[in-house]
Amino acid sequence: MKFDAIMHISFYTTQLDKMVDFYTNVLGAKQKVIVRYKEYLNHPERKAMYQKALTSPDDIFYTYLELAPGQFIEPFPAAPDQKPHRSWNEAADYSHFALTVPDIHEASRILQQRGLKPDTAISRGPSHTYQQWFHDPDGNKFELMQLTDQSWQVTGHC
């Protein structure tokens, strides 16, 4: 089996509007898809979504925010009974995602002009890859990375 790409990563959020604003206006993603519960009115076999479609058809179920062609962030509005968002590295689960850029200094400058404060300075790690860390409004960590000709992600290092 061969994979083409990671198509999307998904988060639950209690602040969908802020997350959409962040990913579109700060990171520059394009909101490409909005799925509302009414899309499930003809799908009674999907019981939870169907029930929500009957009571709140115009509520957003999820949205796709395209960061690069065919690669998305997929935020879902959290249900009222969902547990709160955890702090980074609090549990043995999701940690972060990374975005590659051709020029990390330029990308960092643009993000800071848009009001995003970096969590770290730009550094070159032992894998010979430049990196800088940020977080979204929910605290989800993400890493900007600029690969080099010597980056282990390019050359391999096993």
N, CA and C of each residue as an Amber inpcrd file, in Angstrom:
protein
   474
   0.8420000  -1.1780000   0.0000000   0.0000000   0.0000000   0.0000000
   0.8850000   1.2380000   0.0000000   0.4530000   2.2530000  -0.7390000
   1.1760000   3.5200000  -0.8060000   0.2140000   4.6420000  -0.4270000
   0.6600000   5.5200000   0.4550000  -0.1360000   6.6970000   0.8210000
   0.3390000   7.8870000   0.0060000  -0.5820000   8.7510000  -0.3770000
  -0.2300000   9.9490000  -1.1340000   0.1120000  11.1190000  -0.2280000
  -0.6050000  11.2710000   0.8760000  -0.4010000  12.4100000   1.7720000
  -1.2470000  12.2120000   3.0180000  -0.9950000  13.0100000   4.0270000
  -1.9330000  13.1260000   5.1380000  -2.9950000  14.1110000   4.6700000
  -4.2260000  13.6620000   4.5430000  -5.2950000  14.4760000   3.9660000
  -5.7830000  15.5410000   4.9410000  -5.9720000  15.1530000   6.2200000
  -6.3880000  16.1510000   7.2020000  -6.0480000  15.6910000   8.6120000
  -6.0130000  16.6630000   9.5010000  -5.9990000  16.3990000  10.9250000
  -7.2370000  17.0720000  11.4790000  -7.7460000  16.5380000  12.5640000
  -9.0180000  17.0200000  13.0760000  -8.9270000  17.3360000  14.5600000
  -9.6440000  18.3790000  14.9670000  -9.7230000  18.7810000  16.3660000
 -11.1790000  19.0150000  16.7300000 -11.5120000  18.7870000  17.9840000
 -12.7560000  19.3020000  18.5490000 -12.4110000  20.6370000  19.1920000
 -13.3190000  21.5830000  19.1040000 -13.0740000  22.8980000  19.6830000
 -14.3500000  23.4580000  20.2910000 -14.1970000  24.2200000  21.3420000
 -15.3290000  24.9310000  21.9470000 -15.4420000  26.3420000  21.3910000
 -14.5400000  26.6970000  20.4830000 -14.5350000  28.0400000  19.9120000
 -14.2970000  27.9790000  18.3990000 -15.2530000  27.3920000  17.6880000
 -15.1090000  27.1760000  16.2550000 -14.8290000  28.4740000  15.5020000
 -15.5380000  29.5430000  15.8060000 -15.3210000  30.7940000  15.0760000
 -13.8880000  31.2920000  15.2230000 -13.3420000  31.2260000  16.4360000
 -11.9570000  31.6590000  16.6590000 -10.9770000  30.7680000  15.9050000
 -11.2380000  29.4630000  15.9040000 -10.3440000  28.5350000  15.2090000
 -10.3810000  28.7720000  13.7000000 -11.5750000  28.9700000  13.1380000
 -11.6740000  29.2500000  11.7020000 -10.9660000  30.5560000  11.3900000
 -11.1840000  31.5840000  12.2030000 -10.5170000  32.8650000  11.9940000
  -9.0000000  32.7010000  12.0470000  -8.5040000  31.9640000  13.0320000
  -7.0600000  31.7540000  13.1710000  -6.4850000  31.0600000  11.9420000
  -7.0790000  29.9300000  11.5730000  -6.5010000  29.1590000  10.4700000
  -6.6590000  29.8540000   9.1170000  -7.6930000  30.6560000   8.9430000
  -7.8560000  31.3600000   7.6640000  -7.1160000  32.6920000   7.6450000
  -7.2900000  33.5140000   8.6530000  -6.7300000  34.8620000   8.6170000
  -5.3020000  34.9650000   9.1270000  -4.8790000  34.0710000   9.9980000
  -3.5030000  34.1140000  10.4890000  -2.6150000  33.1730000   9.6770000
  -3.0420000  31.9030000   9.5410000  -2.2150000  30.9570000   8.7870000
  -2.4660000  31.0010000   7.2890000  -3.5620000  31.5910000   6.8540000
  -3.8080000  31.7320000   5.4190000  -4.5130000  30.5650000   4.7670000
  -5.1460000  29.6950000   5.5530000  -5.9110000  28.5900000   4.9780000
  -7.1610000  29.1330000   4.2910000  -7.7380000  28.3030000   3.4390000
  -8.9940000  28.6540000   2.7710000 -10.0840000  27.7390000   3.3220000
 -11.1830000  28.3420000   3.7890000 -12.3090000  27.5160000   4.2200000
 -12.9600000  26.9680000   2.9650000 -12.8290000  25.6720000   2.7530000
 -13.2590000  25.0650000   1.4940000 -14.5710000  24.3090000   1.6100000
 -14.8690000  23.7760000   2.7990000 -16.0810000  22.9700000   2.9830000
 -16.6910000  23.3160000   4.3360000 -18.0140000  23.4780000   4.3660000
 -18.7660000  23.5770000   5.6130000 -19.8630000  22.5200000   5.5360000
 -19.8510000  21.6020000   6.4810000 -20.8730000  20.5550000   6.5150000
 -21.8130000  20.8670000   7.6750000 -23.0710000  21.0560000   7.3450000
 -24.1020000  21.3170000   8.3490000 -24.8880000  20.0240000   8.5780000
 -25.5300000  19.9380000   9.7170000 -26.2520000  18.7050000  10.0640000
 -27.3480000  18.3710000   9.0600000 -27.9040000  19.3610000   8.3780000
 -28.9760000  19.0770000   7.4180000 -28.5340000  18.1240000   6.3130000
 -27.2090000  17.9820000   6.1240000 -26.6990000  17.0310000   5.1340000
 -27.0610000  15.5910000   5.5150000 -27.4610000  15.3700000   6.7610000
 -27.7800000  14.0290000   7.2590000 -29.2840000  13.7650000   7.3260000
 -30.1050000  14.6700000   6.7950000 -31.5580000  14.4620000   6.8160000
 -31.9870000  13.2180000   6.0440000 -31.2020000  12.8290000   5.0550000
 -31.5170000  11.6270000   4.2740000 -30.6830000  10.4240000   4.7110000
 -30.1440000  10.4880000   5.9170000 -29.2940000   9.3970000   6.4200000
 -29.7180000   8.9740000   7.8250000 -30.9230000   8.4060000   7.9630000
 -31.3790000   7.9780000   9.2920000 -30.5010000   6.8880000   9.9020000
 -29.7150000   6.1970000   9.0770000 -28.8090000   5.1640000   9.6090000
 -27.6850000   5.7760000  10.4490000 -27.4090000   7.0520000  10.2680000
 -26.4140000   7.7810000  11.0800000 -27.1860000   8.4860000  12.1920000
 -27.6350000   7.7290000  13.1770000 -28.6390000   8.1590000  14.1460000
 -28.3380000   9.4880000  14.8360000 -27.1530000   9.6670000  15.3810000
 -26.8480000  10.8990000  16.1230000 -26.8980000  12.1130000  15.2000000
 -26.2960000  12.0030000  14.0110000 -26.2940000  13.1240000  13.0730000
 -27.7040000  13.3960000  12.5350000 -28.4530000  12.3360000  12.3090000
 -29.8210000  12.4760000  11.8250000 -30.6880000  13.2050000  12.8550000
 -30.5790000  12.8220000  14.1200000 -31.3580000  13.4870000  15.1730000
 -31.0030000  14.9640000  15.2660000 -29.7170000  15.2630000  15.1730000
 -29.2820000  16.6670000  15.2110000 -29.7940000  17.3990000  13.9740000
 -29.8450000  16.7330000  12.8390000 -30.3640000  17.3470000  11.6060000
 -31.8340000  17.7220000  11.7580000 -32.5740000  16.9210000  12.5110000
 -33.9910000  17.2130000  12.7280000 -34.1900000  18.4140000  13.6470000
 -33.3000000  18.5870000  14.6200000 -33.4860000  19.6460000  15.6150000
 -32.6930000  20.9160000  15.3110000 -31.5180000  20.7770000  14.7030000
 -30.6380000  21.9340000  14.4400000 -29.9790000  21.7900000  13.0740000
 -30.7700000  21.8030000  12.0150000 -30.2200000  21.4910000  10.6890000
 -29.1210000  22.4370000  10.2080000 -29.1420000  23.6820000  10.6430000
 -28.1480000  24.6370000  10.1550000 -26.8890000  24.7200000  11.0040000
 -26.8350000  23.9770000  12.1090000 -25.6110000  23.9450000  12.9110000
 -24.4890000  23.3010000  12.1090000 -23.2740000  23.7780000  12.3410000
 -22.1110000  23.2240000  11.6510000 -21.6750000  21.9330000  12.3440000
 -21.5260000  20.8810000  11.5480000 -21.0010000  19.6090000  12.0470000
 -19.4720000  19.6430000  12.0110000 -18.9050000  20.1050000  10.8930000
 -17.4580000  20.3080000  10.7780000 -17.1840000  21.1760000   9.5620000
 -15.9270000  21.6070000   9.4500000 -15.5000000  22.3990000   8.3010000
 -14.1090000  21.9230000   7.8820000 -13.7770000  22.1150000   6.6390000
 -12.4410000  21.8130000   6.1250000 -11.7390000  23.1190000   5.7870000
 -10.5570000  23.3110000   6.3630000  -9.7320000  24.4850000   6.1240000
  -8.4780000  24.0170000   5.3900000  -8.3430000  24.4210000   4.1300000
  -7.2570000  23.9130000   3.2860000  -5.9880000  24.7400000   3.4790000
  -4.9310000  24.0830000   3.9720000  -3.6350000  24.7400000   4.1710000
  -2.7350000  24.6510000   2.9490000  -2.7980000  23.5380000   2.2600000
  -2.0510000  23.3000000   1.0270000  -2.9760000  22.4600000   0.1570000
  -2.7500000  22.4060000  -1.1380000  -3.6790000  21.6530000  -1.9820000
  -3.9410000  20.2430000  -1.4560000  -5.2140000  19.9890000  -1.1220000
  -5.6330000  18.6760000  -0.6620000  -5.2500000  18.3290000   0.7640000
  -4.7780000  19.3080000   1.5460000  -4.3660000  19.0520000   2.9190000
  -5.0870000  20.0300000   3.8430000  -5.7970000  19.4730000   4.8310000
  -6.7710000  20.2490000   5.5910000  -6.6180000  20.1210000   7.0980000
  -7.0900000  21.1510000   7.7880000  -7.4190000  21.1030000   9.2080000
  -8.9400000  20.9380000   9.2360000  -9.4400000  20.0340000  10.0670000
 -10.8760000  19.7620000  10.1260000 -11.3720000  19.9800000  11.5580000
 -11.7760000  21.2040000  11.9020000 -12.3120000  21.4140000  13.2490000
 -13.7880000  21.0210000  13.3490000 -14.1170000  20.3620000  14.4590000
 -15.4870000  20.0000000  14.8060000 -15.8950000  20.8040000  16.0330000
 -17.0970000  21.3520000  16.0760000 -17.5590000  21.9520000  17.3350000
 -17.6980000  20.8590000  18.3940000 -17.1790000  21.1200000  19.5710000
 -17.2690000  20.1500000  20.6600000 -18.7000000  20.0650000  21.1630000
 -19.0790000  18.8850000  21.6000000 -20.3850000  18.6890000  22.2330000
 -20.3190000  19.2580000  23.6540000 -21.4620000  19.6860000  24.1800000
 -21.4540000  20.2700000  25.5300000 -20.8880000  19.3570000  26.6170000
 -20.9930000  18.0440000  26.4320000 -20.5150000  17.1260000  27.4680000
 -19.0940000  16.6200000  27.2330000 -18.4100000  17.1320000  26.2160000
 -17.0420000  16.6920000  25.9790000 -16.1030000  17.2500000  27.0440000
 -15.0730000  16.4920000  27.3570000 -14.0790000  16.9360000  28.3260000
 -13.3210000  18.1340000  27.7580000 -12.7830000  18.9940000  28.6190000
 -12.0590000  20.1630000  28.1330000 -10.7520000  19.7940000  27.4380000
 -10.2730000  20.7230000  26.6380000  -8.9990000  20.5680000  25.9440000
  -7.8740000  20.4160000  26.9620000  -6.9790000  19.4940000  26.7200000
  -5.8610000  19.2710000  27.6310000  -4.6880000  20.1670000  27.2560000
  -3.8180000  20.3580000  28.1930000  -2.5760000  21.0750000  27.9300000
  -1.6560000  20.1980000  27.0960000  -0.7390000  20.8220000  26.3730000
   0.2010000  20.0950000  25.5250000   1.0300000  19.1400000  26.3690000
   1.1850000  17.9340000  25.8980000   1.9700000  16.8720000  26.5360000
   1.4240000  16.4430000  27.8900000   0.1490000  16.7350000  28.1630000
  -0.4740000  16.3260000  29.4210000  -0.7960000  14.8370000  29.4280000
  -1.1060000  14.2890000  28.2710000  -1.4940000  12.8820000  28.1750000
  -0.7350000  12.2320000  27.0240000  -0.7150000  10.9230000  27.0210000
  -0.0540000  10.1770000  25.9500000  -1.0120000  10.0780000  24.7670000
  -1.1590000  11.1820000  24.0570000  -2.0150000  11.2170000  22.8690000
  -1.4630000  12.2500000  21.9040000  -2.3070000  12.8890000  21.1520000
  -1.8920000  13.8630000  20.1520000  -0.8580000  14.8450000  20.7130000
   0.1450000  15.1610000  19.9320000   1.1810000  16.0950000  20.3600000
   1.1680000  17.3770000  19.5310000   1.3610000  17.2770000  18.2180000
   1.4390000  18.4720000  17.3800000   1.3730000  18.0690000  15.9070000
   1.2850000  19.0820000  15.0440000   1.4630000  18.8510000  13.6190000
   2.5130000  19.8260000  13.1240000   3.0710000  19.5710000  11.9630000
   4.1210000  20.4180000  11.4080000   3.7520000  20.8410000   9.9960000
   4.1410000  22.0640000   9.6680000   3.9370000  22.6220000   8.3360000
   5.2960000  22.9710000   7.7510000   5.5900000  22.4760000   6.5570000
   6.8520000  22.8420000   5.9230000   6.6690000  24.1180000   5.1280000
   7.6870000  24.9410000   5.1490000   7.7040000  26.2080000   4.4190000
   9.0420000  26.3260000   3.7010000   9.0790000  27.0490000   2.5740000
  10.3470000  27.1860000   1.8540000  11.3270000  28.1300000   2.5560000
  10.8350000  29.1100000   3.3200000  11.6910000  30.0740000   4.0140000
  11.0910000  30.3350000   5.3930000  11.6450000  29.7170000   6.4130000
  11.0800000  29.8030000   7.7580000  11.1580000  31.2240000   8.3190000
  12.1970000  31.9600000   7.9650000  12.3300000  33.3330000   8.4690000
  11.2210000  34.2230000   7.8960000  10.9480000  34.0720000   6.6270000
   9.8770000  34.8480000   5.9890000   8.5090000  34.4290000   6.5250000
   8.2850000  33.1280000   6.6520000   6.9990000  32.6470000   7.1720000
   6.7800000  33.1350000   8.6010000   7.8080000  33.0810000   9.4160000
   7.7000000  33.5420000  10.7990000   7.4000000  35.0420000  10.8410000
   8.0670000  35.7930000   9.9940000   7.8370000  37.2420000   9.9440000
   6.3810000  37.5380000   9.5810000   5.8510000  36.8430000   8.5890000
   4.4650000  37.0530000   8.1520000   3.4960000  36.7020000   9.2750000
   3.7070000  35.5550000   9.9280000   2.8140000  35.1560000  11.0210000
   2.8590000  36.1680000  12.1600000   4.0320000  36.6730000  12.4710000
   4.1350000  37.6710000  13.5390000   3.4770000  38.9860000  13.1350000
   3.5600000  39.3580000  11.8580000   2.8460000  40.5460000  11.3790000
   1.3430000  40.3790000  11.5200000   0.8670000  39.1540000  11.4340000
  -0.5560000  38.8590000  11.5820000  -0.9540000  38.6940000  13.0490000
  -0.0350000  38.9510000  13.9530000  -0.3430000  38.9430000  15.3760000
  -0.0390000  37.6620000  16.1150000   0.5560000  36.6760000  15.4650000
   0.8540000  35.4050000  16.1210000   2.2260000  35.4870000  16.7860000
   2.2490000  35.2100000  18.0650000   3.5010000  35.2340000  18.8290000
   4.0910000  33.8290000  18.8330000   5.3480000  33.6740000  18.4260000
   5.9530000  32.3360000  18.4420000   6.2000000  31.8620000  19.8680000
   6.1380000  30.5530000  20.0610000   6.4510000  29.9550000  21.3480000
   7.9610000  29.8070000  21.5280000   8.6960000  29.7080000  20.4250000
  10.1530000  29.5370000  20.4670000  10.7920000  30.3890000  19.3780000
  12.0890000  30.5500000  19.4910000  12.8620000  31.1760000  18.4130000
  13.0910000  30.1300000  17.3200000  13.4710000  30.5670000  16.1440000
  13.8520000  29.6460000  15.0690000  15.1670000  28.9820000  15.4750000
  15.2160000  27.6690000  15.3140000  16.4490000  26.9390000  15.6310000
  16.6500000  25.8430000  14.5940000  17.8820000  25.3610000  14.5260000
  18.1970000  24.2320000  13.6560000  18.4670000  23.0460000  14.5580000
  17.6160000  22.0250000  14.4480000  17.7140000  20.8650000  15.3170000
  18.7830000  19.8900000  14.8770000  18.9780000  18.8290000  15.6490000
  19.9950000  17.8260000  15.3120000  19.6980000  17.1140000  13.9910000
  18.4550000  17.1860000  13.5350000  18.1120000  16.5630000  12.2470000
  18.4250000  17.4920000  11.0730000  19.0890000  18.6320000  11.3470000
  19.4900000  19.6020000  10.3240000  18.2910000  20.2760000   9.6620000
  17.2060000  20.3690000  10.3960000  15.9810000  20.9930000   9.9170000
  15.6910000  22.2040000  10.8020000  15.3510000  23.3210000  10.1610000
  14.9780000  24.5150000  10.9180000  13.5580000  24.3570000  11.4350000
  13.3150000  24.8610000  12.6430000  11.9970000  24.7170000  13.2370000
  11.6730000  25.9120000  14.1180000  10.3830000  26.1630000  14.2490000
   9.8650000  27.1590000  15.1830000   8.4720000  26.7110000  15.5930000
   8.1370000  26.9170000  16.8720000   6.8870000  26.4210000  17.4310000
   5.9010000  27.5490000  17.6870000   4.6120000  27.2260000  17.4630000
   3.4850000  28.1250000  17.6820000   2.3400000  27.3130000  18.2790000
   1.2210000  27.9660000  18.5670000   0.0010000  27.2470000  18.9790000
  -1.2270000  28.0180000  18.4960000  -2.3270000  27.2780000  18.3140000
  -3.5860000  27.8810000  17.8680000  -4.3990000  28.3310000  19.0840000
  -5.5860000  28.9190000  18.8900000  -6.3680000  29.4190000  20.0240000
  -6.7390000  28.3660000  21.0710000  -6.8020000  27.0990000  20.6900000
  -7.0980000  26.0370000  21.6570000  -5.8420000  25.4890000  22.3270000
  -4.6750000  25.9760000  21.9320000  -3.4250000  25.4930000  22.5040000
  -2.8050000  24.3410000  21.7420000  -3.3900000  23.9330000  20.6050000
  -2.7980000  22.8710000  19.7960000  -1.4700000  23.3730000  19.2400000
  -0.4040000  22.6560000  19.5480000   0.9290000  23.0480000  19.0900000
   1.1020000  22.6970000  17.6140000   1.7930000  23.5960000  16.9060000
   2.2300000  23.2600000  15.5630000   3.6150000  23.8230000  15.3440000
   4.3040000  23.1900000  14.4210000   5.7050000  23.4820000  14.1690000
   5.8540000  23.9380000  12.7250000   6.5520000  25.0410000  12.5220000
   6.9870000  25.4110000  11.1740000   8.3280000  24.7370000  10.9580000
   8.5270000  24.1560000   9.7880000   9.7880000  23.4820000   9.4830000
  10.2710000  23.8980000   8.1070000  11.5610000  24.1370000   8.0150000
  12.2070000  24.3430000   6.7240000  13.2430000  23.2470000   6.5620000
  13.0140000  22.3860000   5.5910000  13.9510000  21.3080000   5.3220000
  15.1930000  21.8590000   4.6320000  16.3170000  21.1910000   4.8400000
  17.5660000  21.5230000   4.1560000  18.0070000  20.2910000   3.3690000
  19.0390000  20.4450000   2.5670000  19.5690000  19.2910000   1.8320000
  20.0960000  18.2210000   2.7710000  20.4580000  18.6170000   3.9980000
  21.0020000  17.6850000   4.9800000  19.9420000  17.1610000   5.9460000
  18.7090000  17.6350000   5.8540000  17.6610000  17.2090000   6.7910000
  17.4890000  15.6980000   6.7380000  17.4260000  15.1010000   7.9290000
  17.2510000  13.6520000   7.9930000  15.9400000  13.2130000   7.3630000
  14.9380000  14.1020000   7.3530000  13.6680000  13.7630000   6.6970000
  13.8590000  13.6290000   5.1850000  14.9380000  14.2110000   4.6530000
  15.2720000  14.1190000   3.2300000  16.2670000  12.9770000   2.9830000
  17.3230000  12.9230000   3.8120000  18.4030000  11.9660000   3.5710000
  18.1750000  10.6070000   4.2100000  17.3310000  10.5850000   5.2580000
  17.1690000   9.3680000   6.0470000  18.2200000   9.3340000   7.1490000
  17.9050000   8.6260000   8.2300000  18.8560000   8.5220000   9.3530000
  18.3850000   7.3990000  10.2620000  18.6760000   6.1760000   9.8660000
  18.2520000   5.0240000  10.6760000  19.4580000   4.2730000  11.1770000
